[in-house]
Amino acid sequence: GIQVEQSPPDLILQEGANSTLRCNFSDSVNNLQWFHQNPWGQLINLFYIPSGTKQNGRLSATTVATERYSLLYISSSQTTDSGVYFCAVDRRDNYGQNFVFGPGTRLSVLP
Amino acid sequence: DAGVTQSPTHLIKTRGQHVTLRCSPISGHKSVSWYQQVLGQGPQFIFQYYEKEERGRGNFPDRFSARQFPNYSSELNVNALLLGDSALYLCASSLERNTEAFFGQGTRLTVV
């Protein structure tokens, strides 16, 4: 099955710093989403981005489907950005929605 | 509009018991998927239902089953609970099979 890798596994930043999280996947996909998991376990949608570039405030994401990777950029980080960031992909030939999640990047933003 | 809602939020069960978890999708969404997340890992796919039919099944034993009702809500059932079934169970809904998915807050199951 499709493999999803995320890097770095852990990231510690001072408030105000910028960061880039990476997601690599091993096969063509028809859906890619980035999520932020809050301390209570809920997955918060950040981006639905099977290809191209999107921006939402301090966050932006780019997926280069032909090269099988996606990047999540966080600028001017805040303590509320802390948590685990997951990339999830759904294979191109899949009949339905079957997300494969990466192992996540745990982000800690220090005041 | 209400998001995806799951019930209960927390549950404690004894080994060997049966459990039923419930999920109400976003209004108008026809697809519901279930995921299991154990501590320290990413969620793992269990089932997907679309238009009340099973459309996908992950690598989980037959003790796990699910169904989708005419109003598109869904139940996940787990029989003969094991300690290893302790996890956060997440439900996701989407408008169609391959469109953007939205997750509920999860049900945290503890098996003792």
Chai-1 contact restraints between the chains, C-beta under 6 A:
chainA,res_idxA,chainB,res_idxB,connection_type,confidence,min_distance_angstrom,max_distance_angstrom,comment,restraint_id
A,N30,B,N98,contact,1.0,0.0,6.0,A-B,restraint_1
A,N31,B,N98,contact,1.0,0.0,6.0,A-B,restraint_2
A,G41,B,L88,contact,1.0,0.0,6.0,A-B,restraint_3
A,G41,B,G106,contact,1.0,0.0,6.0,A-B,restraint_4
A,Q42,B,Q105,contact,1.0,0.0,6.0,A-B,restraint_5
A,L43,B,F103,contact,1.0,0.0,6.0,A-B,restraint_6
A,Y48,B,E100,contact,1.0,0.0,6.0,A-B,restraint_7
A,F86,B,G42,contact,1.0,0.0,6.0,A-B,restraint_8
A,G96,B,Q48,contact,1.0,0.0,6.0,A-B,restraint_9
A,G96,B,Y50,contact,1.0,0.0,6.0,A-B,restraint_10
A,G96,B,R55,contact,1.0,0.0,6.0,A-B,restraint_11
A,G96,B,G56,contact,1.0,0.0,6.0,A-B,restraint_12
A,G96,B,R97,contact,1.0,0.0,6.0,A-B,restraint_13
A,Q97,B,S31,contact,1.0,0.0,6.0,A-B,restraint_14
A,Q97,B,S33,contact,1.0,0.0,6.0,A-B,restraint_15
A,Q97,B,Q48,contact,1.0,0.0,6.0,A-B,restraint_16
A,Q97,B,S94,contact,1.0,0.0,6.0,A-B,restraint_17
A,Q97,B,R97,contact,1.0,0.0,6.0,A-B,restraint_18
A,Q97,B,N98,contact,1.0,0.0,6.0,A-B,restraint_19
A,N98,B,F45,contact,1.0,0.0,6.0,A-B,restraint_20
A,N98,B,G56,contact,1.0,0.0,6.0,A-B,restraint_21
A,F101,B,G42,contact,1.0,0.0,6.0,A-B,restraint_22
A,F101,B,P43,contact,1.0,0.0,6.0,A-B,restraint_23
A,P103,B,G42,contact,1.0,0.0,6.0,A-B,restraint_24
A,G104,B,G42,contact,1.0,0.0,6.0,A-B,restraint_25
